[in-house]
């Protein structure tokens, strides 16, 4: 932080560097890039979960991914000697843990036992709008009317596309998915709020560590009762959802939300279902209709509008 402050002090060097086209990106640009990297990591979650289910049962997969991610996060926290969070932050961290570490992974994994990744992507399509609503209620943000219209249009486009892909039938998996939507939006909102005063990687790091006392016995019980098949797909899927989706993706995601705000960052997730569908074709062999590129254009337009709208 001191380095950044000294770089902005009046001096010939500082003036010339600010005019240099190769100067470092602004905080808003960096925040958008970080949130975008988080979305890219999250887009692989559903295909990786399907791979993981080839080798592990649903409860085993969720419990083991939580434990592995917590060990990675805990190791980083210990290595850097990060002090414990303030007492006032533990309640918010518990919400992050319940929503992002436990609730969303468990509910979506249960849904993916009987749902395709295309159908499950409807959750991600609605998540930006739900996160913005939670943010308005919890943090007090008041996005503009243009922002809301663009967000609703983007969400409608994604929902229409994914529902059309799945045939529009509501199943038990849909109940899991809608519940996952709510708990994840709550976790994102609390995590984004905490990331304003705490580094994003520490937010998810402490949330993961908070779940470790529950995750260890849960993993032991689940592994004892569910069969395990050590396949390449199963292990790769487990490693990605633990290290990529559960830790690294959330690190850059929370940093991005802290930089550009929860509502605007959440709208970048409108692109996530489409990225997930691309991965489902490449990794799972699923087939898409010609509606995919049309929906992609509509979503990208909505994202551009929300990023320019005052939030």
C-alpha angles and dihedrals in degrees: 000000000000090000091056092048093051090049090059095051115115108271138127090252094052092048094049093046093052090055093048111104087217092058117127117281120264119258090256092054092045090048092051091049092048093049089047091054088051090053090050090052092047092050089069094052099089096045090045090050091053088051090048091052088060089069106024139040117250096255092045092049094052095043096046093046089053092050094046093048091047091052091051092047094043091051091053092048092050095044091053093041093232111186121236116273119260115273091247091061099056095081091054090046089053089056090050090049094047094047107034105023100038115008104047097041093046097045095045092045090053089048093050091060088076103013131074121237089248091058093044089053088075086078092058090046091058096037097083092054093044091048090051090051092050089047092052090052099040106031099027097238116161111199118195125263090253089055092053094045091051092045092050091046092050093047091048091051093051094045093048091050097047094042090050089051092053098041095251096265118146114224140168087273089062090059089054090048096050091047089050089052093057098045093045093050089052091049093048092050095050091043092050090049092050091047089067090071102019128050110263095238090055091052094058091033094060092041089056093046089049089060095048097091088055096038098054098058091037091055092048093051095043094048090050093054103034124064117246124211114191100218128154091243093047095051094042091050092049093049093049097048089047102043103021107033101025100042120006095039093050091047093062092035094058091043089053093048091051091052102045103020133262098270096050094042091049091056091061085069089070085084093053099083091052092049089048090053090052090052090046089059096045098040105025103029095237118157127234132203127233088263090080099080091043091053090046091057092048092049094048090052090051091049091052091051094048092049091054096041117095111256 
